[in-house]
C-alpha cells in the first residue's frame, strides 16, 4: 500500500498520546474491550468496523435533522457526495454499494425524495433527501463495514441497519422539517403497540398557499407496530408507509439550467412490512426468524420548451417509471456453544422504464434471487487472543464461497485486530442479465486504545472489487447507478479503495468532549485487467472531522452545544454531453478534473427541561457554497453549488 509513511507516523502519534496520558492496562482493568466496537464519551459508539448510534446521538450531533444516515458524516471514513442527499460513502465507495436493512432484514431505499442531489434527477437506489424512519421511531442505527466478520450480506460498501421496536414514547414534535407525533400503548400482558406520523413543514406551507420559489416539496410517513411476549416467545409486526411529491414549475427565460424551462413532477411511494419472531429453547438455544417485504415506486414526468446551446429549441416530453421490490426471509440459530448459523433468502426485482424525446426508450425487467447460508463463531484461544472465523455459501446463478476471518489480540486497554472477508453483490441495472455478480475482498488492520476518558483508533484498510459492470469506454459500476449508459456492459470492471484512518476521542471533563478523525484514501477503477488505474469520482485523497461539545446545567434544565467541521478533497467528475437537455455523463474519457475541496461547519444547541426539548440544528453555519455537480446549461456546462446555510428549529414534548 502507498500509505506506509502515513501509517507509521499516525501510529507513533497515537502511541505517544497514550503514553503521555498514562493509559495502561492497570488503570482500566475492568473495561471490556474489543476491536470491533468502542464505547465512547456521551454514550456514542465508534469503531473502524462498526458504528453504533443510539437515539440520543441523533439529537446530540449537529447537521443530522433527525436523519440517522446524515449523522454518520461525523465519523471516520464516511462522506456524502451532496448536501441535498443522505447517501453514505464509506471509504470512497459509492452509496449504491450500501445495503439498507431494518432490524437485520434487507429493504428497498427507505428515503423520501430519492432524486435529491442526483445528477440525472432520477431515483437513487440508496439515497434521498430525508429518511422515512426518523430518529423518533428508532431505537438505534448501525453502520457495518464490509470487513466485519459475522455480519454477512450482499453489501460491497457496508450495511446501514435501522433498528426499530414497538416500545416507544408518546410525544409531539414541531419542527421546520415537519410536524410529527407518536402514540404508544402498553398492556399488562407486556403487549406494546405504537403509531407514528410525520408531515413535512414545506407541504404544510404549500397547503396554506405559501410558495417556496418555483418548487413545491412535500412528504409524509406513517410507522406503526405491535409486539407481544409469551414465556420464551416474542413476536413483532412493523408497518411503514411513506410518500413524497416534488413539483418543479418552469421559469421565464433567461434561465440558468435546462431544468428551469420544464414542468417536472416527481412522486415516490414506499411501503415496508416486517414480521419478527424470537424463540428461546431449553439448553440455551435461541432462534430468530424474520420476514420482510418492501417496495418503492418512483415516477418522474417532464415537459416544456428548452433552449439548447446552439440556440435551437426542443419540446421535452419525458417519462421515467421505476419500481423496486424486495422480499427477505432470514432465520438465525444461536447455540450455547457460541455458534451463529444463519440462512438468508432475498428476492430483488427492478422494473424500469425510460421514455424520452432525446433517446431511444429503455426498458428493464430484472430479478435476482439469492440464497446465503453463513456460520460464525468467536473463539477465545487464550485470555488475550480471539479468533473469529466464518464461512458463507452463496447461491445466485452458481455456487460461491464467502470466507471471513478475524484475529484479535487484547492487552488491557490496547487491542490489535486483523480482518479478512469476501463479500458478494449484484447490480440491478441496464445491461445483459448474464453479468457476473460483483465480489469484493476486504482487509483491515486495527489498533485501538480504550480507557475511561481517552479512546483512539488507527486503521489500515483495503477493499478490492471485481466483476463490476463496465463498458468499452469509461463507465464502471463504481461510478454510479446510471440508466443512461450506452454500449454493451460486461463484467470486466475492477475497483479498489485503500488507505488509513485515525481517530481520537477525549473526555476533557466539566461536560466537554472532543472527537478528531482523519483519513487518507485512494479510490481507483479500471475496466480491463491490463489498463492503468484511473481516478474514481469519490477519490477524495483525504477527509476528516473535528467535533467538540459541551453539556451544562442551566436553570431548571440542561444545555448542550456541539460544533462540527467536515472536510474532504474535491470529487473528480466526468464531462457532460452537450447534445441533449439531460445531464448525461460523457464516458468517452476518464475523469481528470475535480471540484474544489469541500468544507462544512455544523452546529447544534439543545435545551432540555422536564419532558421538553428545544433544539436549533444548523447545517453549513458559514454558508459556504461547496461545488456540487457539473451540469448542462443553455450556455454550456457549469458547476452547480451545493446548499448553503439550513437552520432547523424544533420543539419536542414527551409524556
C-alpha positions as CSV (number, residue, x, y, z in Angstrom):
1,X,0.0,0.0,0.0
2,X,1.2,3.5,-0.8
3,X,0.4,4.8,2.7
4,X,3.1,3.2,4.8
5,X,4.7,6.6,5.8
6,X,1.4,8.0,6.9
7,X,0.6,4.8,8.8
8,X,3.9,4.8,10.7
9,X,3.6,8.4,11.5
10,X,0.0,8.1,12.8
11,X,0.8,5.0,14.8
12,X,3.6,6.9,16.5
13,X,1.3,9.9,17.3
14,X,-1.4,7.6,18.9
15,X,1.1,5.6,20.9
16,X,2.8,8.8,22.1
17,X,-0.5,10.3,23.2
18,X,-1.5,7.1,25.0
19,X,1.9,7.1,26.9
20,X,1.7,10.8,27.7
21,X,-1.8,10.4,29.2
22,X,-0.6,7.5,31.3
23,X,-3.0,5.0,29.7
24,X,-2.2,1.4,30.7
25,X,-3.9,-1.8,31.4
26,X,-3.7,-1.4,35.2
27,X,-5.8,1.8,35.2
28,X,-8.7,0.2,33.3
29,X,-8.6,-3.4,34.1
30,X,-12.4,-3.6,34.4
31,X,-13.2,-2.4,30.9
32,X,-14.4,-4.9,28.3
33,X,-12.7,-4.0,25.0
34,X,-12.9,-5.4,21.5
35,X,-11.5,-4.1,18.3
36,X,-15.0,-4.1,16.6
37,X,-16.7,-1.6,18.9
38,X,-15.5,1.1,21.2
39,X,-17.9,2.7,23.6
40,X,-17.3,6.5,23.5
41,X,-18.0,9.5,25.5
42,X,-21.6,10.8,25.6
43,X,-22.9,7.3,25.1
44,X,-21.8,7.0,21.5
45,X,-20.0,4.1,19.9
46,X,-17.4,4.4,17.1
47,X,-15.3,1.7,15.7
48,X,-13.4,1.3,12.4
49,X,-15.6,-1.7,11.5
50,X,-18.9,-0.9,13.4
51,X,-20.6,2.4,14.2
52,X,-23.5,2.1,16.6
53,X,-25.7,5.1,17.2
54,X,-28.4,5.4,19.8
55,X,-31.4,7.7,19.9
56,X,-29.5,10.3,22.0
57,X,-26.8,10.6,19.3
58,X,-29.4,11.7,16.7
59,X,-30.4,14.6,18.9
60,X,-26.9,15.4,20.1
61,X,-24.8,15.7,17.0
62,X,-25.2,18.7,14.5
63,X,-26.4,18.7,10.9
64,X,-28.5,15.5,11.3
65,X,-32.1,16.7,11.2
66,X,-33.3,13.5,12.9
67,X,-31.9,11.6,10.0
68,X,-29.6,8.6,11.0
69,X,-27.5,8.5,7.9
70,X,-26.8,12.2,8.0
71,X,-25.3,11.8,11.5
72,X,-22.8,9.3,10.1
73,X,-21.0,12.1,8.3
74,X,-19.1,13.0,11.6
75,X,-17.4,9.6,11.9
76,X,-14.1,8.2,10.4
77,X,-14.0,7.2,6.7
78,X,-17.6,8.4,5.9
79,X,-18.6,11.2,3.5
80,X,-21.6,12.4,1.4
81,X,-21.5,13.4,-2.2
82,X,-24.0,16.2,-1.9
83,X,-25.7,18.1,0.9
84,X,-29.1,17.6,-0.7
85,X,-28.9,13.8,-0.3
86,X,-28.0,11.5,2.6
87,X,-26.2,8.8,0.6
88,X,-23.4,7.1,2.6
89,X,-20.0,7.0,1.0
90,X,-17.7,4.7,3.1
91,X,-14.0,4.7,2.3
92,X,-14.8,6.4,-1.1
93,X,-17.1,3.6,-2.2
94,X,-20.4,5.0,-3.7
95,X,-23.7,4.8,-1.7
96,X,-25.4,2.4,-4.1
97,X,-23.0,-0.3,-2.8
98,X,-24.5,0.1,0.7
99,X,-27.3,-2.3,1.8
100,X,-30.2,-0.9,3.7
101,X,-31.7,-3.0,6.4
102,X,-34.5,-2.8,9.0
103,X,-33.9,-5.0,12.0
104,X,-31.4,-7.0,10.1
105,X,-33.7,-7.6,7.1
106,X,-32.9,-6.1,3.6
107,X,-35.3,-3.4,2.4
108,X,-35.5,-1.0,-0.5
109,X,-34.2,2.5,-0.3
110,X,-36.1,4.0,2.7
111,X,-35.6,7.6,1.8
112,X,-38.1,10.3,0.7
113,X,-37.3,12.4,-2.4
114,X,-34.8,9.8,-3.8
115,X,-34.0,12.1,-6.7
116,X,-32.5,14.7,-4.3
117,X,-28.9,15.6,-5.2
118,X,-28.7,13.3,-8.2
119,X,-27.1,14.4,-11.4
120,X,-29.8,12.8,-13.7
121,X,-32.7,13.8,-11.5
122,X,-33.7,10.1,-11.5
123,X,-34.3,7.9,-8.5
124,X,-31.3,6.9,-6.4
125,X,-31.2,3.2,-5.2
126,X,-29.8,4.2,-1.8
127,X,-30.1,7.9,-1.0
128,X,-32.7,10.7,-0.7
129,X,-33.5,14.0,0.9
130,X,-35.0,12.6,4.2
131,X,-35.0,9.2,5.7
132,X,-38.6,7.7,6.1
133,X,-37.6,6.4,9.5
134,X,-36.9,9.4,11.7
135,X,-34.9,9.3,14.9
136,X,-38.1,9.4,16.9
137,X,-39.1,5.9,15.7
138,X,-35.7,4.3,16.0
139,X,-34.0,2.5,19.0
140,X,-30.6,2.8,17.2
141,X,-28.7,2.6,14.0
142,X,-25.7,0.6,12.9
143,X,-23.3,1.0,10.0
144,X,-21.3,-2.2,9.5
145,X,-18.1,-2.2,7.4
146,X,-17.8,-4.9,4.7
147,X,-14.7,-6.1,6.6
148,X,-16.5,-7.1,9.8
149,X,-16.9,-10.8,10.3
150,X,-20.2,-12.2,11.5
151,X,-22.3,-9.7,9.5
152,X,-22.5,-11.3,6.1
153,X,-24.7,-9.6,3.4
154,X,-24.9,-8.7,-0.2
155,X,-23.1,-5.4,0.5
156,X,-19.9,-4.3,-1.1
157,X,-19.8,-0.9,0.6
158,X,-21.3,-1.6,4.0
159,X,-24.7,-2.3,5.8
160,X,-26.9,0.5,7.1
161,X,-29.2,-1.2,9.6
162,X,-32.1,0.7,11.1
163,X,-33.3,-0.7,14.4
164,X,-36.9,-0.2,15.5
165,X,-39.2,-1.8,18.0
166,X,-42.8,-1.3,19.3
167,X,-41.6,0.1,22.7
168,X,-41.9,3.8,22.1
169,X,-42.9,7.1,23.8
170,X,-45.8,9.4,23.5
171,X,-44.6,12.7,22.0
172,X,-45.3,15.6,19.8
173,X,-42.6,17.4,17.8
174,X,-42.9,20.7,16.0
175,X,-40.1,21.4,13.6
176,X,-39.1,23.3,10.5
177,X,-38.6,19.9,8.9
178,X,-42.0,18.6,9.8
179,X,-44.8,18.1,12.3
180,X,-44.5,14.7,14.0
181,X,-46.4,12.8,16.7
182,X,-46.3,9.3,18.2
183,X,-48.7,7.4,20.5
184,X,-47.7,4.3,22.5
185,X,-49.8,1.8,24.5
186,X,-48.7,-0.9,26.8
187,X,-50.9,-3.6,28.3
188,X,-50.5,-5.7,31.4
189,X,-49.5,-8.8,29.4
190,X,-46.4,-6.9,28.1
191,X,-48.0,-6.2,24.7
192,X,-46.8,-2.9,23.1
193,X,-48.4,-1.0,20.2
194,X,-47.5,2.3,18.7
195,X,-48.2,4.6,15.7
196,X,-46.1,7.5,14.4
197,X,-47.0,10.1,11.8
198,X,-45.0,12.9,10.2
199,X,-46.0,15.6,7.7
200,X,-43.5,17.9,6.1
201,X,-43.4,21.6,7.0
202,X,-42.9,22.6,3.4
203,X,-46.0,20.6,2.5
204,X,-48.0,22.4,5.2
205,X,-46.8,25.8,3.8
206,X,-47.9,24.8,0.3
207,X,-51.3,23.7,1.7
208,X,-51.7,27.3,3.0
209,X,-50.7,28.8,-0.3
210,X,-47.2,29.8,0.7
211,X,-44.9,29.1,-2.3
212,X,-41.1,28.5,-2.0
213,X,-39.8,29.8,-5.3
214,X,-40.7,27.5,-8.2
215,X,-40.6,24.3,-6.1
216,X,-43.4,22.6,-4.2
217,X,-42.0,19.8,-1.9
218,X,-43.9,17.6,0.5
219,X,-43.6,14.3,2.2
220,X,-45.3,12.3,4.9
221,X,-44.8,8.9,6.6
222,X,-46.6,6.6,8.9
223,X,-44.9,3.9,11.0
224,X,-46.8,1.5,13.3
225,X,-46.1,-1.7,15.2
226,X,-47.3,-4.2,17.7
227,X,-45.4,-6.8,19.7
228,X,-46.3,-9.4,22.3
229,X,-44.4,-11.8,24.5
230,X,-45.5,-15.1,26.0
231,X,-42.9,-17.0,28.1
232,X,-39.9,-17.6,25.8
233,X,-41.7,-16.4,22.6
234,X,-41.8,-12.9,21.2
235,X,-43.5,-11.7,18.0
236,X,-43.3,-8.2,16.4
237,X,-45.1,-6.8,13.4
238,X,-44.0,-3.5,11.9
239,X,-45.5,-1.5,9.0
240,X,-44.2,1.7,7.4
241,X,-45.6,3.7,4.5
242,X,-44.1,6.9,3.0
243,X,-44.8,9.2,0.1
244,X,-43.2,12.2,-1.3
245,X,-44.0,14.7,-4.1
246,X,-41.8,17.3,-5.8
247,X,-43.4,19.7,-8.3
248,X,-41.0,21.9,-10.3
249,X,-42.6,24.8,-12.2
250,X,-41.0,26.3,-15.3
251,X,-39.5,29.8,-15.2
252,X,-39.4,32.5,-17.8
253,X,-36.3,32.9,-19.9
254,X,-33.5,33.6,-19.5
255,X,-32.8,30.7,-17.2
256,X,-29.6,29.0,-16.0
257,X,-30.4,25.3,-16.3
258,X,-32.4,23.2,-18.8
259,X,-34.4,22.1,-15.8
260,X,-35.7,25.7,-15.4
261,X,-37.6,25.5,-18.6
262,X,-39.5,22.4,-17.8
263,X,-42.5,21.4,-15.8
264,X,-41.3,18.4,-13.7
265,X,-43.4,16.3,-11.4
266,X,-41.6,13.6,-9.3
267,X,-43.5,11.3,-7.0
268,X,-42.4,8.4,-4.8
269,X,-44.3,5.8,-2.7
270,X,-42.6,3.4,-0.3
271,X,-44.0,0.6,1.8
272,X,-42.1,-1.7,4.2
273,X,-43.6,-4.5,6.3
274,X,-41.9,-6.9,8.8
275,X,-42.7,-9.9,11.0
276,X,-40.0,-10.7,13.6
277,X,-40.0,-13.8,15.9
278,X,-37.7,-14.6,18.8
279,X,-37.9,-18.1,20.5
280,X,-35.8,-19.3,23.4
281,X,-35.4,-23.0,23.9
282,X,-34.2,-25.2,26.8
283,X,-30.5,-25.7,26.9
284,X,-29.5,-22.2,25.8
285,X,-30.6,-22.3,22.2
286,X,-32.2,-19.3,20.6
287,X,-33.9,-19.0,17.2
288,X,-34.6,-15.6,15.4
289,X,-36.8,-15.5,12.4
290,X,-37.9,-12.7,10.2
291,X,-39.9,-11.9,7.0
292,X,-39.8,-8.6,5.2
293,X,-41.5,-7.1,2.1
294,X,-40.7,-3.7,0.8
295,X,-41.4,-1.7,-2.4
296,X,-40.8,1.7,-3.7
297,X,-42.3,3.3,-6.8
298,X,-40.7,6.4,-8.3
299,X,-42.2,8.3,-11.2
300,X,-40.9,11.4,-13.0
301,X,-42.7,13.3,-15.8
302,X,-41.3,16.4,-17.6
303,X,-42.4,18.6,-20.4
304,X,-41.7,22.1,-21.7
305,X,-39.7,24.1,-24.2
306,X,-35.9,24.0,-23.7
307,X,-33.2,26.1,-25.4
308,X,-30.0,24.3,-26.4
309,X,-26.5,25.8,-26.7
310,X,-26.9,26.2,-30.4
311,X,-30.0,28.5,-29.9
312,X,-32.3,25.8,-31.1
313,X,-35.4,24.8,-29.1
314,X,-36.9,21.4,-28.4
315,X,-40.1,20.3,-26.7
316,X,-39.4,18.0,-23.8
317,X,-41.8,15.2,-23.1
318,X,-40.0,12.6,-20.8
319,X,-41.3,9.9,-18.6
320,X,-39.4,7.7,-16.1
321,X,-41.0,4.9,-14.1
322,X,-39.0,2.9,-11.5
323,X,-40.4,0.1,-9.3
324,X,-38.1,-1.9,-6.9
325,X,-39.4,-4.7,-4.7
326,X,-37.5,-6.8,-2.1
327,X,-38.6,-9.8,-0.2
328,X,-36.3,-11.1,2.5
329,X,-36.5,-14.2,4.8
330,X,-33.9,-14.8,7.5
331,X,-33.5,-17.4,10.2
332,X,-30.6,-17.4,12.7
333,X,-29.9,-20.2,15.3
334,X,-27.7,-19.2,18.3
335,X,-26.3,-22.2,20.1
336,X,-24.9,-22.4,23.7
337,X,-21.5,-23.2,22.3
338,X,-21.4,-19.7,20.6
339,X,-22.2,-20.7,17.0
340,X,-24.4,-18.5,14.9
341,X,-25.9,-20.3,11.9
342,X,-27.9,-18.1,9.5
343,X,-29.9,-18.8,6.4
344,X,-31.0,-15.8,4.3
345,X,-33.0,-15.5,1.1
346,X,-33.7,-12.4,-0.9
347,X,-35.8,-11.7,-3.9
348,X,-34.9,-8.4,-5.6
349,X,-36.8,-7.1,-8.6
350,X,-36.4,-4.0,-10.6
351,X,-38.8,-2.7,-13.3
352,X,-37.5,0.4,-15.0
353,X,-38.9,2.3,-18.0
354,X,-37.4,5.5,-19.5
355,X,-39.0,7.2,-22.5
356,X,-37.5,10.4,-23.7
357,X,-37.6,12.5,-26.9
358,X,-33.8,12.6,-27.0
359,X,-33.0,8.8,-26.5
360,X,-34.4,5.5,-27.6
361,X,-36.8,4.0,-24.9
362,X,-35.0,2.0,-22.2
363,X,-36.9,-0.9,-20.6
364,X,-35.6,-3.2,-17.9
365,X,-37.3,-6.0,-16.1
366,X,-34.7,-7.8,-14.0
367,X,-34.9,-10.2,-11.0
368,X,-32.2,-11.6,-8.7
369,X,-32.8,-14.4,-6.3
370,X,-30.1,-15.1,-3.7
371,X,-29.7,-17.7,-1.0
372,X,-26.9,-17.3,1.6
373,X,-26.0,-19.7,4.4
374,X,-23.5,-18.5,6.9
375,X,-21.8,-19.9,10.0
376,X,-19.9,-17.8,12.5
377,X,-18.2,-18.4,15.9
378,X,-15.9,-16.3,18.1
379,X,-13.2,-18.4,19.8
380,X,-11.1,-17.3,22.8
381,X,-7.8,-19.2,22.1
382,X,-6.2,-17.6,25.1
383,X,-7.4,-15.0,27.6
384,X,-6.0,-12.4,25.2
385,X,-6.2,-14.0,21.8
386,X,-9.6,-14.2,20.0
387,X,-10.3,-15.9,16.6
388,X,-13.5,-15.1,14.7
389,X,-13.9,-17.4,11.7
390,X,-16.9,-17.5,9.4
391,X,-17.9,-19.3,6.2
392,X,-20.7,-18.2,3.8
393,X,-22.2,-20.3,1.0
394,X,-23.9,-18.2,-1.6
395,X,-26.1,-19.3,-4.4
396,X,-27.2,-16.9,-7.1
397,X,-26.7,-18.2,-10.6
398,X,-24.0,-20.5,-9.3
399,X,-22.3,-21.5,-6.0
400,X,-19.7,-19.3,-4.4
401,X,-17.8,-19.5,-1.1
402,X,-17.5,-16.3,1.1
403,X,-15.0,-16.9,3.8
404,X,-14.1,-14.4,6.6
405,X,-11.6,-14.4,9.4
406,X,-10.8,-12.1,12.3
407,X,-7.8,-12.4,14.7
408,X,-7.8,-10.1,17.7
409,X,-5.2,-9.6,20.5
410,X,-6.3,-7.9,23.7
411,X,-3.8,-6.3,26.1
412,X,-5.5,-4.3,28.8
413,X,-6.6,-1.0,27.3
414,X,-4.9,-1.9,23.9
415,X,-6.3,-4.1,21.2
416,X,-5.0,-5.2,17.8
417,X,-7.1,-6.9,15.1
418,X,-6.6,-8.2,11.6
419,X,-9.7,-8.9,9.5
420,X,-10.4,-10.5,6.1
421,X,-13.8,-11.0,4.3
422,X,-15.0,-11.9,0.9
423,X,-18.4,-10.3,0.0
424,X,-20.9,-10.6,-2.8
425,X,-23.0,-8.0,-4.6
426,X,-25.0,-7.5,-7.7
427,X,-26.3,-4.6,-9.7
428,X,-29.8,-4.3,-10.9
429,X,-29.2,-2.0,-13.8
430,X,-29.4,-1.7,-17.6
431,X,-27.4,-4.5,-19.3
432,X,-27.4,-8.2,-20.0
433,X,-28.8,-10.4,-17.3
434,X,-25.8,-12.7,-17.6
435,X,-23.4,-10.2,-15.9
436,X,-21.4,-11.9,-13.2
437,X,-22.2,-11.0,-9.6
438,X,-19.7,-8.4,-8.2
439,X,-17.3,-9.6,-5.5
440,X,-15.0,-7.8,-3.0
441,X,-12.1,-8.7,-0.9
442,X,-11.7,-6.7,2.3
443,X,-8.6,-6.4,4.5
444,X,-8.3,-4.3,7.7
445,X,-5.7,-3.8,10.4
446,X,-6.9,-2.1,13.6
447,X,-5.1,-0.8,16.7
448,X,-7.3,0.7,19.5
449,X,-6.9,2.2,22.9
450,X,-9.9,2.4,25.2
451,X,-9.9,4.0,28.7
452,X,-12.4,5.8,30.8
453,X,-11.6,9.2,29.3
454,X,-9.5,8.6,26.2
455,X,-10.2,6.5,23.2
456,X,-8.4,6.3,19.9
457,X,-8.1,4.0,16.9
458,X,-5.7,3.6,13.9
459,X,-6.8,1.5,11.0
460,X,-5.4,0.5,7.6
461,X,-7.9,-0.8,5.0
462,X,-8.0,-2.2,1.5
463,X,-11.2,-3.0,-0.5
464,X,-10.7,-4.8,-3.8
465,X,-13.7,-5.1,-6.1
466,X,-14.0,-7.2,-9.3
467,X,-16.7,-8.4,-11.7
468,X,-18.1,-4.8,-11.7
469,X,-20.4,-3.9,-14.6
470,X,-18.3,-1.9,-17.2
471,X,-18.3,-1.0,-20.9
472,X,-15.7,-0.4,-23.5
473,X,-15.4,3.3,-22.6
474,X,-15.0,4.5,-19.0
475,X,-18.3,3.5,-17.4
476,X,-17.8,1.4,-14.3
477,X,-20.3,0.4,-11.6
478,X,-18.0,2.1,-9.1
479,X,-19.2,5.5,-10.5
480,X,-22.9,5.2,-10.0
481,X,-26.2,3.8,-10.8
482,X,-26.8,5.3,-14.3
483,X,-29.6,4.2,-16.5
484,X,-28.4,6.4,-19.3
485,X,-25.3,4.3,-20.0
486,X,-24.9,3.5,-23.7
487,X,-23.0,0.5,-25.0
488,X,-22.7,-3.2,-24.1
489,X,-21.9,-3.9,-20.5
490,X,-19.6,-6.7,-19.3
491,X,-18.2,-7.9,-16.0
492,X,-14.6,-6.8,-16.6
493,X,-14.7,-3.8,-14.2
494,X,-12.3,-3.5,-11.3
495,X,-12.2,-1.1,-8.3
496,X,-10.2,-0.6,-5.2
497,X,-10.1,1.7,-2.1
498,X,-7.1,1.8,0.2
499,X,-5.9,4.0,3.0
500,X,-5.7,4.6,6.7
501,X,-8.0,6.2,9.3
502,X,-7.0,7.8,12.6
503,X,-9.4,8.9,15.4
504,X,-9.0,10.4,18.9
505,X,-11.9,10.9,21.3
506,X,-11.3,12.6,24.6
507,X,-13.4,13.5,27.7
508,X,-11.9,16.8,28.8
509,X,-14.0,17.0,32.0
510,X,-16.6,19.5,33.1
511,X,-19.0,18.4,30.4
512,X,-16.6,18.9,27.5
513,X,-15.9,16.2,24.9
514,X,-13.7,16.2,21.8
515,X,-13.5,14.0,18.7
516,X,-11.0,14.3,15.9
517,X,-10.7,11.9,13.0
518,X,-8.8,11.9,9.6
519,X,-8.5,9.5,6.7
520,X,-6.1,9.3,3.8
521,X,-7.6,7.2,1.0
522,X,-7.2,6.4,-2.7
523,X,-10.2,5.1,-4.7
524,X,-9.4,3.9,-8.3
525,X,-11.1,1.9,-11.1
526,X,-10.3,0.3,-14.4
527,X,-12.3,-1.6,-17.0
528,X,-9.8,-4.2,-18.0
529,X,-7.0,-6.0,-16.3
530,X,-4.2,-4.6,-18.5
531,X,-5.4,-0.9,-18.3
532,X,-4.0,1.7,-15.9
533,X,-5.9,2.6,-12.8
534,X,-8.0,5.8,-13.1
535,X,-9.4,8.2,-10.5
536,X,-12.9,7.2,-9.4
537,X,-15.4,10.0,-8.8
538,X,-15.0,9.7,-5.0
539,X,-11.2,9.6,-4.9
540,X,-11.1,12.3,-2.3
541,X,-7.5,11.8,-1.2
542,X,-8.2,13.0,2.3
543,X,-11.2,13.6,4.6
544,X,-11.9,14.2,8.2
545,X,-13.9,15.7,11.0
546,X,-13.5,17.9,14.1
547,X,-16.2,17.5,16.7
548,X,-16.5,19.3,20.0
549,X,-19.3,19.6,22.5
550,X,-20.3,20.9,26.0
551,X,-23.1,19.9,28.3
552,X,-24.0,22.0,31.4
553,X,-26.8,22.8,33.8
554,X,-28.8,25.9,33.1
555,X,-31.7,27.0,35.3
556,X,-34.0,24.1,35.8
557,X,-32.8,22.2,32.7
558,X,-29.7,21.1,30.7
559,X,-28.0,23.0,27.9
560,X,-25.8,21.1,25.3
561,X,-23.9,22.6,22.5
562,X,-21.9,20.9,19.7
563,X,-19.9,22.1,16.7
564,X,-18.5,20.0,13.9
565,X,-16.4,20.6,10.8
566,X,-16.4,18.1,8.0
567,X,-13.8,18.4,5.2
568,X,-12.6,16.4,2.3
569,X,-10.8,16.7,-1.0
570,X,-12.9,17.5,-4.1
571,X,-14.6,14.9,-6.2
572,X,-13.4,14.0,-9.7
573,X,-16.0,14.4,-12.4
574,X,-16.8,13.3,-16.0
575,X,-17.6,15.9,-18.6
576,X,-21.3,16.4,-19.6
577,X,-22.7,15.6,-23.0
578,X,-23.9,18.7,-24.8
579,X,-26.2,17.1,-27.3
580,X,-29.4,17.0,-25.2
581,X,-31.2,18.7,-22.3
582,X,-30.5,15.8,-19.9
583,X,-27.5,15.8,-17.6
584,X,-25.7,12.8,-19.0
585,X,-22.1,11.9,-18.2
586,X,-19.7,11.6,-21.1
587,X,-17.8,8.3,-20.5
588,X,-15.6,8.7,-23.6
589,X,-12.7,9.7,-21.3
590,X,-11.7,9.1,-17.7
591,X,-12.4,11.9,-15.2
592,X,-9.3,14.2,-14.8
593,X,-10.8,17.4,-13.4
594,X,-12.0,17.8,-9.8
595,X,-14.1,20.1,-7.8
596,X,-12.7,22.4,-5.1
597,X,-12.2,20.9,-1.6
598,X,-15.3,20.5,0.5
599,X,-15.6,22.2,3.9
600,X,-18.8,22.4,6.1
601,X,-19.4,23.6,9.6
602,X,-22.5,22.4,11.5
603,X,-23.7,23.5,14.9
604,X,-26.5,22.3,17.3
605,X,-27.9,23.7,20.5
606,X,-30.4,21.7,22.7
607,X,-32.1,22.9,25.9
608,X,-33.9,20.1,27.8
609,X,-36.1,20.6,30.8
610,X,-38.5,18.2,32.4
611,X,-40.0,16.3,29.4
612,X,-39.4,19.0,26.8
613,X,-36.5,19.8,24.4
614,X,-35.9,22.9,22.3
615,X,-33.3,22.5,19.6
616,X,-31.6,24.6,16.9
617,X,-29.8,22.4,14.4
618,X,-27.8,24.3,11.7
619,X,-26.2,22.8,8.7
620,X,-23.4,24.8,7.0
621,X,-23.1,27.6,9.6
622,X,-20.6,29.5,7.4
623,X,-23.0,29.3,4.4
624,X,-20.1,28.0,2.2
625,X,-21.3,27.2,-1.3
626,X,-19.3,24.0,-2.0
627,X,-19.1,22.6,-5.5
628,X,-21.9,20.1,-6.3
629,X,-22.2,18.9,-9.8
630,X,-21.1,19.7,-13.3
631,X,-24.5,20.5,-15.0
632,X,-25.6,21.4,-18.5
633,X,-26.9,24.9,-19.1
634,X,-28.1,26.8,-22.2
635,X,-24.6,28.3,-22.4
636,X,-22.7,25.1,-21.8
637,X,-21.6,23.1,-18.7
638,X,-21.3,24.9,-15.4
639,X,-20.5,23.9,-11.8
640,X,-23.6,24.0,-9.6
641,X,-23.2,24.9,-6.0
642,X,-24.5,22.8,-3.1
643,X,-26.9,24.0,-0.5
644,X,-26.0,26.9,1.8
645,X,-27.0,27.5,5.4
646,X,-30.0,25.5,6.6
647,X,-31.3,26.2,10.2
648,X,-33.9,23.8,11.7
649,X,-35.7,24.8,14.8
650,X,-37.7,22.2,16.7
651,X,-39.6,21.6,19.9
652,X,-40.3,18.1,21.3
653,X,-42.6,17.2,24.2
654,X,-42.8,13.7,25.7
655,X,-45.5,12.4,28.0
